[in-house]
Amino acid sequence: MKVGVLRQRLSAAFETAMRNREATAIALTADRTKAMAVALAGLPDDADIEVDALDLSTRAVASVLGFHPEHVRRLIRGGRLRARRVGGDYRLALDDIWPLIEARHREPGRRRAVRRR
């Protein structure tokens, strides 16, 4: 798929969500769009990409999720996020970030209980 086409689809999806007027749907779509936009940053519109192959650095994931990069690394080391080691840092597949983004937008009663130490 061409990067430019994917950017247009992301924009259209966000516009559709904004017409919905449901705050949760808008917020979830905005977070998904932000993650995709960060993964596509710097790529020319005419570049061909495999959406399944998109990945992000630890710092980029932290920015998307609103976490500190070290927290993302702890999630990786703790097994909550899958990643592959590249050089001195990790790369995370975009598909592996979706569950964390979606967990933020679940109904309060549907969230898993947080263990306290």
Secondary structure, DSSP 8 states (H G I E B T S, - for coil): -BHHHHHHHHHHHHHHHHHH--HHHHHHHHHHHHHHHHHHTT--TT-B--GGG-EEEHHHHHHHHT--HHHHHHHHHTTSS--EEETTEEEEEGGGTHHHHHHTTS-GGGS------
